[in-house]
Amino acid sequence: SDSWWMIGIGLSLAFVLSFIWIILMRFLTSIMVWTSIGLSFLAFLGLFGYSLYRYMLIRNDASAQDNIFQVNLTPSYFDDVLGLSDTWLAFTCICGIISLIILLVLIALRERIQVITFAIFLYSIKSS
């Protein structure tokens, strides 16, 4: 009931960011598309590196060798699960696979992405 102003600020901020994104896409189509794809790849690569780092830290710890079914349901359940080596190994595998898929898609579709960004640029010029 008292949070309507937060919702209004959030909607206004989303509107402004969307408008800025559309304006940037009109003039910097190719740069925006490749930056978005590259940042997505770098984000998953960073998550992969962090997960691998956390796994390497706790892989030999005796308390981290339990499996997920041996963790008790307590208020600190998620902290206990994040303290397991198997959790970080699973995160590492998932982030590595997603990073590999994004890389392979980029390699296979880079020419098509360039054609599409050029078509978007031409359409934005034609519409003005």
N, C-alpha and C positions, 0 to 999 in steps of 0.2 A: 504494500500500500504506500509506503514511503520511498520506494525505489524507482518510481516512474521517471525521475530525473536522470537516473543512471541509465535506464533503458533508452531514453531520448538522446543522451550523449553518445551511447554506443551506436545507435542507429545513425546519428549525424556523422560520427566518425567513419562508419562503414560507407555512408554515402560519399563523403569527401574522398576517401581512399579509392573507392570504385571509380569515381569521376577522374581522379588523377591517373589511375591505371589505364582508363580508356583513352585519355589524352596522350599519355606516353605510348600506348600501343599504336596510335595513329601515326605518330612521327618517328618512333623508334621500334618498329615492329620486329625486325630481325634481332636487334639487340635484346629486347625484352623477352622474346621467346627463348633464345639461346641462354640468356641469363637465368631464366626460370628453370630450364632443364638442367643447366649446370649446377645451380644451387641445390636442386633436389638431389642430384647425384652426390654432391659434396656433403649434404646433410646426412644421407645414409652411410656414406663412407666415414664420416665423423662418428656416427653412432656405432658403426662396426669397430672402429678403433677404440672407442671408449669401452665398449662391451668386452673386447679382447683384453684390454688393460685390466678391467675389473676381474675378469676370469683368471688372468695370470696372477693377480694379487691373492686370490683366495683358493686357488686350485689345490694347494697342499695343506690347507687348514683343516684340522680334524673336525671342527664343528660345522664346516661347510659341506661335509660329505653326505649329509642326510638327503633323502629324496623329498619331493614335495608332499608326499602322503604322510611323512613323519612329523610334519610341522603342525603344531596345535593351533586351533582357531582361538586366537587371543586378539586383543585390540592392536597388538603390534604384529599382526599376521603378515602384512606386506613387507615390513622390515625384515622379518624372519625369512620370507621367501627370497628377498633380494640379497640375503646373506648366504644363499646356497650357490655352490659352484655350477650346478646344473642349470640354474636360471640364467646365469651369464653366458654359459656355453650355448644355450638355446637362443638368447638374444644375438650372440655373435653369429651363429649360423643363419638366422633369419635376416639380419642386416647385410651379411655378406652375399646371400642369395639375391636379395632385392637390389643391391648395388651392381651385381653382375648382370642381372636382367636389364637394368637401366642402361648400363654400358653397352650391352649387346643390341638393345633397341636403338640406341644412338648411332652405333656403327652401321646398322642395317638401314636405318631410315633417315640418315642425315641429308641426303639429296632431296628426298620428298619434303622434309621439314623446310629446307631452303626454298623449294618451289612454293610451298604453302605460305610461307612468310612473305614472299614476293607477291603472291596473289592477294594477300591481305593488304599489303602496301598499295597495290594498284587499285583495289576496290576503295580504299580510304581516300585516295586521290580523286577517283571518279565520283564519289558521293559528295564531295565538297564543291 
